[in-house]
Amino acid sequence: MGDSALVYHAKLLKTLNENFIHLRRIRNAFDELSKQYTFPITLENFRELIDNVQNIAYADQVIYRFSKLQDGIGAKLFKAFLLAQGENVDKPFLDILHQLEKLNIVDVDEWFMLREIRNEIAHDYEENEENAMNILNTIIETLGELEKILVTIQSLIEKKEEGALF
């Protein structure tokens, strides 16, 4: 590997690790909430949850970390992965997504759905309880998609490090 390839590879590993940290923190917060609540959570239980300082902190952590995870994957990880593969990333984001879809890393339609969830968080989370409850429930339902992206990229990195081609 040349110097630039090593730099790109190191940046990719750092970015992947950061995203796994966000994922772990989300899972840990959901684990704590799941000790008292079943998901998808009902509006009645959500109202109880937000009246508890510790539980609302866990819910806020889930929502904050989901936003960070979705942003981190889209804004950093995808490009870092392609750069480490020697690909050009100076192109529209949709072209990057299509390239990643060809590698079975992401489904473009699912990605835009995940992005919409992140946008809802930014605009609607604090507006009313029902929206906040729906966002929390949607996060738990869709978190596996983001995890799948991370695991797939990690697997491809490991295969490349072992000398396998993809």
N, C-alpha and C positions, 0 to 999 in steps of 0.2 A: 504494500500500500504506500502511495505517495503521501507527502505531508498533508496536502489538502484532504485526501481521503481519510487520513487518520483524524483530522480535525472534525470533518463531517460525521465520522463514526462516533467520536466522543460526544459530540453535540447531540446526536441521535440518542445515544444511551442515556445521557443526562435528561433529555426531554422525556423519554419514555419513563424513566424513573420518577420524574416529577408527576407525571400523569397517574402512575400507579399509586403514588402517595395520596393524591386526591381521591382515587377510587377506594383505597383502604379506609380513609377517613369517612367517606360516605357510608361504606359498609359498617364501620364501627358505630356510627351514629344511628343507623337504622337498627343495628343489633340492640342498642340500648332502648330505642323506642319500641322495638318489638317485644321487649320484656313486659310492657304494659298494654300495647295496642296491637291489633291485627290489621294488616294491610291487605287490600286497600282500606284505608281508614274511613269511618263514617263521619258525617258532619258533627254529630253529637260528641264522638270521641275526639275529633279535632279541636272542638271548643274546649274540651277538658285539657287536651294537650297544651294549648296555648295559654292556659291559665297557670301552668306550672313552669316556673323560670328555667329549671334544668331541661325539661322536655322541649320547650321552645328553642332553647339554645341548640339542642341536637337537631331539631327541624331546620333551624337557620343554617346550621353547619351543612346539612344535606344539600340545601338549596344553593348555598354559596359555593360549595365544593363541586356540585354538578355544573354550575356555570363555569367555574375554573377548568374543570375537566373537559367540557365540551369546547371551550375556547382553546385550551392547550392543545387538544388533538387537532382542531381545525387550523389554528393559526401557526402552530409550531411543529407538531409531530409529523403531519403529512409531508410538509416541505423538507423537514430534516431527514425523513426516510428516503424521499426521492433523491435529495442531494447526496446522501450516502451511497445511493445506487448509481451515482454518476449522471442522474437525469437533470434536465433543465427545468427549473421551477419558475422561470420568468414568463408566466402565462396566466390567463384567467383561472380563477379558483375552480370553476366548473370543469375546465380541462384537466386540472389536477385530480379532481374527484373522479372523472371518467378514467383517468390513467390508473388510479387506485382501485377502481371497480374492476378493471381488467385483471388486476392481480388478486381479486377476491378479498380485498381488505375492507371495502366499504360498499354499501349499496347507496347509490346517489339519492334515491327517494327517501330512504331511511335517514340519511344524513340531514336532509333538509327538514325532516320531521323533528329530529333532535335539535336542530338549530332553532326551529320555531318554539320548542319548549324553552330553550334558553332565552329567547326573546320575550316570551310570556313572563318568565321570571323577572326579567329586567323591568317590565312595564306593569305587571298585574299582581305581583305577589302580595304586596301590602294593601291592595285596594279593598278586597273583601275576603271574608273567611272561606267562602265556597271556592273561590278561585285559588286561594292558597292551598286548600285541601286537595283540590284537583291537581295542582302542580306537584304536590308531594306524592300523591298516588301515581301520577304519570312518571315521575322520576323512578320510583321503585319498579314500575313496569318496564321501563326502557333502559335502565342502567346496564342490563346485560348486553345491549347492543354496543355501548361504549367499551365495556370490558372485552367483548369479542374483538373489537378493533385492536385494542392494546395487546391482547394475547396473540392475535394473528401477526401483528408486526413483530412482536418478541420472537415468535416462532420463525419467521422469515429471517430475522437477524441471526438467530442461532444456526439455522441451516446454512446461511452464507458464511458464518464463522467456521463451520465444519467443512466448508468447501463445496457444499451442494449448490447447484444452480436453481434459480426459480424464474 
